[in-house]
Each structure stands twice: as C-alpha cells, then as structure tokens.
C-alpha cells in the first residue's frame, strides 16, 4: 500500500498521478478530468445541490465531468479543497479532504477504482460537516 499524508508524491505510478491531480482539478481546472478519468468514468455523490437537483447523476464521460466541473466552479467561486491524507492499494484509492468556503471548513472522503492505465474509473464521494483534520 502506498500512503501519502499530503500532496507530496512518494511513489510514481499512473494511479498516483491521477489521485494527485484530483484536487488540483477541483480547485482550478475541470479540463484535467479529460486527462485523469477513464472512458467509462462514473462519479457518485452522496449530496444534492442546494436546489435539490443532482446534475452529477448524468455524468457518463470525462467530457461530461469536465463540463460539470466548469459549472460547479461557477456556482462555488473561491472554494478550496485540501488533501488531508490519501492512500493507493492496487487499483483502489482513498482521499480524505477538507473544503473551505465562506470561512466554513468541512471534510469528506473519496473512494476510487482505477483502470489498468491508472485513470479513474469510479469515484464515490461523501462530504461531511466537520474537518477531516480532527
């Protein structure tokens, strides 16, 4: 198992590259999805948007996800995700993260399945109401 307590890369693998780019994508550029997401990419969120909608349920490709992220960035300016801890175990990975918005800090966990080439096939993402630093 490869453990990584922050965004510093300790080993080099295609899956590590994808995991290390994940929060960069969320913080800066949705187009990164087309680099790190597999052709059969799916993401499953445990939350809805403030209006009750679930637009991420329609994501079926990396291109769909890039469009979603562009929309999401527009809806959530200034939101910053921080890597708290992560690990890769074969073709599976985990990422504990914090998110800061409007002075409020919350956390969550993403669980990944990687394709043979290291790109992300599946993500299950659950956010909470407190920081993962505790």
C-alpha positions as CSV (number, residue, x, y, z in Angstrom):
1,X,0.0,0.0,0.0
2,X,1.3,3.5,-0.8
3,X,0.4,6.1,1.9
4,X,0.6,9.8,1.3
5,X,-0.3,12.2,4.0
6,X,-0.3,15.2,1.7
7,X,0.1,16.1,-1.9
8,X,3.8,15.2,-2.0
9,X,4.3,12.3,-4.2
10,X,6.2,9.4,-2.5
11,X,5.9,6.9,-5.3
12,X,5.3,7.1,-9.0
13,X,2.5,5.3,-10.7
14,X,-0.2,6.2,-13.1
15,X,-2.9,5.8,-10.4
16,X,-0.8,8.1,-8.1
17,X,-0.6,10.7,-10.9
18,X,-4.4,10.6,-11.2
19,X,-5.0,10.8,-7.5
20,X,-2.5,13.7,-7.1
21,X,-4.3,15.7,-9.9
22,X,-7.8,15.1,-8.4
23,X,-7.9,18.1,-6.1
24,X,-5.9,20.3,-8.5
25,X,-8.8,19.6,-10.9
26,X,-11.4,20.5,-8.3
27,X,-9.5,23.7,-7.3
28,X,-8.5,25.0,-10.7
29,X,-9.4,23.4,-14.0
30,X,-12.2,21.0,-14.9
31,X,-10.4,20.1,-18.1
32,X,-8.0,18.0,-16.1
33,X,-10.9,15.4,-16.0
34,X,-10.1,14.5,-19.6
35,X,-6.6,13.6,-18.6
36,X,-7.2,11.6,-15.4
37,X,-10.7,10.0,-16.0
38,X,-11.2,6.7,-17.8
39,X,-13.5,6.3,-20.8
40,X,-16.1,4.6,-18.6
41,X,-15.8,7.2,-15.8
42,X,-18.7,7.5,-13.2
43,X,-18.9,9.5,-10.0
44,X,-21.4,9.0,-7.3
45,X,-22.1,11.9,-4.9
46,X,-23.9,11.5,-1.6
47,X,-25.2,15.1,-1.7
48,X,-27.6,17.1,-3.8
49,X,-27.2,20.7,-4.9
50,X,-28.8,23.5,-2.8
51,X,-31.9,23.4,-5.1
52,X,-32.3,19.7,-4.6
53,X,-31.1,18.7,-8.1
54,X,-28.5,16.1,-8.8
55,X,-26.8,17.1,-12.1
56,X,-23.8,14.9,-11.4
57,X,-26.0,11.8,-11.8
58,X,-25.9,12.5,-15.6
59,X,-22.1,12.3,-15.9
60,X,-21.2,9.4,-18.2
61,X,-17.8,10.5,-19.7
62,X,-14.7,12.5,-18.7
63,X,-16.0,15.3,-21.0
64,X,-19.4,15.3,-19.1
65,X,-17.4,15.6,-15.9
66,X,-15.3,18.5,-17.3
67,X,-18.5,20.3,-18.2
68,X,-19.9,19.6,-14.7
69,X,-16.8,20.9,-13.1
70,X,-16.8,24.1,-15.1
71,X,-20.5,24.6,-14.0
72,X,-19.6,23.7,-10.4
73,X,-16.7,26.2,-10.3
74,X,-19.1,28.9,-11.5
75,X,-21.5,28.0,-8.7
76,X,-18.8,27.8,-6.0
77,X,-16.2,30.6,-6.5
78,X,-13.4,30.7,-4.0
79,X,-14.0,27.1,-2.7
80,X,-10.7,25.4,-1.9
81,X,-10.2,21.6,-1.3
82,X,-7.2,20.4,0.7
83,X,-5.7,17.0,0.8
84,X,-5.6,15.6,4.4
85,X,-4.5,12.1,3.7
86,X,-4.6,9.5,0.9
87,X,-3.6,6.0,0.0
88,X,-3.5,3.7,-3.0
89,X,-3.8,0.0,-2.7
90,X,-3.5,-1.7,-6.1
91,X,-6.4,-0.5,-8.2
92,X,-8.2,1.3,-5.3
93,X,-7.6,4.6,-3.6
94,X,-8.8,6.8,-0.9
95,X,-8.6,10.5,-0.3
96,X,-9.6,12.4,2.9
97,X,-10.1,16.1,2.1
98,X,-11.3,19.3,3.6
99,X,-13.1,22.0,1.8
100,X,-13.2,25.7,2.8
101,X,-16.0,28.0,1.7
102,X,-17.1,31.3,3.1
103,X,-15.0,30.8,6.3
104,X,-16.6,27.4,6.9
105,X,-14.4,24.2,7.0
106,X,-15.9,20.8,6.3
107,X,-14.5,17.5,5.1
108,X,-15.1,14.3,3.2
109,X,-13.8,11.2,1.7
110,X,-13.5,10.0,-1.9
111,X,-13.0,6.3,-2.8
112,X,-11.6,5.4,-6.2
113,X,-11.3,2.5,-8.5
114,X,-8.5,2.9,-11.1
115,X,-8.3,1.4,-14.6
116,X,-5.2,-0.5,-15.7
117,X,-3.7,2.6,-17.1
118,X,-4.2,4.5,-13.8
119,X,-7.0,6.7,-14.9
120,X,-10.0,6.9,-12.6
121,X,-13.0,4.7,-13.4
122,X,-15.3,5.2,-10.4
123,X,-15.5,7.6,-7.5
124,X,-17.8,7.5,-4.5
125,X,-17.7,10.9,-2.8
126,X,-19.2,11.7,0.6
127,X,-18.9,15.1,2.3
128,X,-19.5,15.8,6.0
129,X,-20.0,18.8,8.2
130,X,-16.6,18.8,10.1
131,X,-13.0,18.9,9.1
132,X,-11.2,15.6,8.5
133,X,-8.1,17.1,10.4
134,X,-9.5,16.1,13.7
